C-alpha cells in the first residue's frame, strides 16, 4: 500500500499547522481541541519548518514546569522533520517511524505539505492489506 492511499482513506484529511511564533500554550490548546497528537509548524501551510507533538510539550513540562507554556512553538519544535512522499510504501514509512521513534510524519509532494499520517494510520493500512491477502489466499485454497 502507498501513502496516498492512506491519505484518501482518512476520515479527517484536514492538515493542522501553527506558526513558529505561536505560544506552546496555543499549540496545546489546538492539540486538545482537535484531539490530535501533533501539529506541523509552518508559516505558509506548505513548507514544514518543524513539528511539535504532545510528547514534546509533556517532556518540557516535566523538565521545567508550566513556564514553558509561554515559550514559542519554535523553541520546542523538532526542527529535523522527517517526511515521506505520497508514492512511498507503507512498509518504508513504518520502518522510518519505528527507527526514529516518532508517531507522525508529514507527507510532502514537490516540496509542499499535502498531509500528515500517524503510526496508527499506517498500522491500520497494513492490517487492512493483510486481511485482504488472507481472504484472497483462503479463496484460492477453497477454490472460489
LINFENLIN-V669529 format. One record per residue. N is the residue number from 1. RES is the residue in one small letter. OMEGA is omega in whole degrees, 0 to 359 (none if undefined). Layout:
n = [N;N]
res = [RES;RES]
omega = [OMEGA;OMEGA]
This chain:
n = [1;2;3;4;5;6;7;8;9;10;11;12;13;14;15;16;17;18;19;20;21;22;23;24;25;26;27;28;29;30;31;32;33;34;35;36;37;38;39;40;41;42;43;44;45;46;47;48;49;50;51;52;53;54;55;56;57;58;59;60;61;62;63;64;65;66;67;68;69;70;71;72;73;74;75;76;77;78;79;80;81;82;83;84;85;86;87;88;89;90;91;92;93;94;95;96;97;98;99;100;101;102;103;104;105;106;107;108;109;110;111;112;113;114;115;116;117;118;119;120;121;122;123;124;125;126;127;128;129;130;131;132;133;134;135;136;137;138;139;140;141;142;143;144]
res = [x;x;x;x;x;x;x;x;x;x;x;x;x;x;x;x;x;x;x;x;x;x;x;x;x;x;x;x;x;x;x;x;x;x;x;x;x;x;x;x;x;x;x;x;x;x;x;x;x;x;x;x;x;x;x;x;x;x;x;x;x;x;x;x;x;x;x;x;x;x;x;x;x;x;x;x;x;x;x;x;x;x;x;x;x;x;x;x;x;x;x;x;x;x;x;x;x;x;x;x;x;x;x;x;x;x;x;x;x;x;x;x;x;x;x;x;x;x;x;x;x;x;x;x;x;x;x;x;x;x;x;x;x;x;x;x;x;x;x;x;x;x;x;x]
omega = [182;183;182;177;176;180;180;185;181;179;180;183;181;179;182;177;177;180;183;183;180;180;176;176;177;180;180;178;179;179;181;182;183;183;179;184;186;173;178;180;183;176;185;182;180;184;179;178;181;179;181;181;176;177;178;182;181;178;182;175;179;182;189;184;188;178;181;184;178;176;175;176;181;182;184;187;171;185;180;183;176;184;173;178;182;181;177;178;181;179;180;179;179;179;178;181;181;179;182;179;175;189;182;181;175;177;185;174;180;178;182;179;179;180;179;177;180;176;177;177;183;179;178;179;179;180;178;180;178;179;179;179;179;180;180;179;178;178;180;181;182;179;180;none]
